[in-house]
């Protein structure tokens, strides 16, 4: 009898073990999250763990590389696409091919594909391009931001991608910074409000899961709060430079947005290239581990910026061993390598073998990465399909972007005399002039981070409506619209124009290429203003990523509108110019008189702007 019981017990134990082998816990969605993570990590070799920490660019993500190095993540850099003007199908096929290679590994851990979708799905032809953050901050409308997040998530998923490197929650304190248009405001409170884009991208966090990474299904994407921390406070606004600030300033100005982001369940946080009081953020263990992970209880993963650990040293990559040690020790979980993955893998292996980097640090990184992958359902549905393809650039999303454009406009001047406003403009009139470098240029209208990293010039980059086209769409059929990009004074004088719309501003730029010490509008913008506004009533529309020098021209201008970088839906500009909707926007940035005043922010002791923070004239809709 005892012998029979022993045999039965042995049989049950073997059967249970066989069942475990047949269906590992980590593959069972009914298992608790913690149990799945533990089960998978217990099965992983060191090389499989290291692979999870590596993010590489799609151009080097061959099937063999994915399989042989157990790569955990792939990204598209700015402008990195499967083909020019690629369709959703081409994107989905590319992402799935890479994913199939990841799934063919021993444990079948899916990779996570990321992309910069910072004002809509901006790398992709035909996507809806929303206004850049500098304009969205003007709206002070968190519900609008949430809807933009929802639309962006659908368009990103249309191309098979589940992870967006957005939002940027920088607090830009100096408009000379080339990334100032990626910041919602100089005021941290507006930035905090705008973090409502996170539940738009990821889905609403269930109340009991506060602070834990959350992605609510296949119509949502993992978000990324960036760039931790102080990126908008560098000396002189120089990109990737040093932010010199005391602890009170750091936590009062630059940190508050992260409290909101973590509370809303943001899945990932990207570290800033910049330094804080001389120490590179990619090496700042006290803030990355001590504050973000330990004090704020952030449970998602921390990702480096592009070659971010390389830039711990100056010049970059001059001591890669040191960079790897400092970056991993600081608490960075996933390294955006993005090309020389073997160098990184060899170096981290060497440091682990020498006991320089402890396995506890590797396990912390891998646990966080797996937590996000499990949470977003990648193990259950790793492959994308075309079910969201019709969402890319949909009419509904374009109407939402048009609404965002209208609400982001700021009317800075309206008439040379208060009782003689120029706006709204009459739709029915004899002849009007549209002039300026930015009137008929979709690339300029969208700015940097559009189709390519630095943005493009012209109208062939994607699908959208220029401001000139919007004007033509809006005026009465009998109104003659004359377009001359840079008319001379004689042309204007002899034209018998009833009024003119002059659209000028900055060319596209991104990151350090946008750093500027003079903040002037592009030539021939100033001469266009002079030639046109000296002769005929004019409204000047400024298309720029930040406040620019306007004081010399204000007295000659009848009306002045800040349109920021409105994106593909230029019709939103005409909506307000012609009174279909009123102007409502209020400056979320101080508009300086001279660059010599910079940095100058609301609340400063010496504050003498051309237009103060919070300023914005309003008009009433007029359906005439």
C-alpha positions, 0 to 999 in steps of 0.5 A: 500500500505504502509502495503504491502511494509512493509510486502515485506521488512520484507519478503526480510529481513527474506529471506536474513537472511535465505540465510545467515544462509544457506550459511555462508559467510565464506564457500563462496570462492567468498567472499573476504578473510577479509569478510570470516575471519570476518564472521567466527570469529563472529560465533566462541565461545571462546572455538572454538577460543582457539582450533584453537591455539592448535597443538597436536601430531597425537598419541593423536588426536582421533576423540573425542579430535578433536571434543570436543576441536575444535583442529586446528592443528595436527602434526607428531613429528620426526618418528611419523608415522601411521605404519612402512614403511607406504604407501601413502594410509595409510598416507592419510587415517590417515590424512583424519580420523583426518580431518573428525573429525575436519569437524564434529564440529559445524562450520566445521573448517578444521585442518591443519596437519604439519610435518618436511619435512626438506630434502625431506619428511624425515619421510616417507618410500620411499620418496626422501631424499635430501641433508641436508641444509649444502650441499645445501648451497654449491651449491649457486643455488637458482633455484635448491632450488626452484625445490627441494621445488617443489618436496618436496611439491609434496611428502608431498602432496602424503601423504595428508599433506599440511604443512611442517616445513621448511625451517630452515634459521638459520645462523650457526656460530659455527659447534659445534651446533648439528643443524648446518647441518640444516643451509645453511651457516655461511654467511647470504647472502647464506641463503637469496639466499636459501629462494628460496625454499619457492616459491618452496614449496608454489608457486610463490607469485602473485606480488601484494600480497607481504608479505602476506601468500600464498599457490598456490593450492593442489600441494603446501604446507604451509612453515615455516621459522625457528627458529626465531631468532638467533638459530645459534648463541648460545654461544659455539654452545650449542643447545637451549642456549643463543645467546649473540649479539648486535642489529647490529649483530642480524639484520646484521647476523641472521635476513636477511633471514626473510626479504626474507621469509616474502617477499616471502609470507611464511605462518608461522614462528616458534620461536626458543628455544634459548634465546637472551641476556638472554630472551627466544625467546618464550617470546620475545614480542619485536621481535615476535610482535614488529618486525616480525608482526608490522615492517615486516608486517608478516601476517601469523601465528607464531608457537611455537616449540615442547613444546617451551613455556614450555622451557621458564622456567628452568627447563622446565614446572616448571611454566606453568602458566607463560610460557603460559602467556609469550608465548601468550603475546609475540605473538605466535599464535599456540602452539605446545603443543603437548600432554597435550592439556587439561592443556594448554586449561584450563590455557589459559581459566583461564588467559582470564577469569582473564583478564590477556590475552586480547581477542584482542590477542586471536583474532589476533592469530585466524585471522592469523591461519584462514587467512592461512587456507583460503588462502591455500584452506583448506575450499574448499578441506579439504580432501586429495586423492591419486592423488599425490601418484605416486610422492613419491620417483619418478624417476624424484625427485631422479634424482633431488636429485642426481643432488643436491648431485653432486653440493653439493660436495666440492673437498678439495684436489686432489693429493699430487702434483698439477700436479698429480691429483687423480680425476677423478678416472678411471672406468676401472682398475684392482682392487679397495678397498672401505672402511669405516663405511659410504661407505655402510650405507644409514642411515649414508648417510642421517643423522638425521631427516630421518625416525626417529628424530635422524636418523638410522644406516644401509640400511633397513630404506628406499629406496636409493643408498649407495656410495658403490652401486654407485661405483659398478654401475659406474665402468667398468664391468671388474673392481673388487670392494672389500669392507672391512669396516675397513681393517688392513694394511696387508690386504691393502698391500697384496691386489694389489689395484689400488686405494682406496675410504675411506668413513668415517664421523659422525653418525646420530644425531639431535638437542642437541644430535649432540652438540659436543666439539671435532668434530672428525670423528667416530671410526674406521675412523681415523685408516681406513684412516691410514691403507688404505691411508698409503699404496695405493692411496686414496680418502677420502669422508667425510660424516658429518653434518659440518666440522670435524677435518681433519688436522691430516690426510690431508698429508696422503690423496691423495684426500679429498671430503666433501660430507656432508649428501647427502641423498638417492641418493649416485649415485651423489657422484660417478658421480663426483668421476669418472668424469661423472660430474665435481666438482663445489662446494665451501665451504659455511662454514669455515673448521677449523684446530682445535676446539680451533679456534671456533667460526671462521667465514669468515670476522673474524679478526683472520681467519686461517682455514684449508680451507677457506669459498668459497674454492673448487677445480674444475675438468672437466667432463671426459666421458672416 
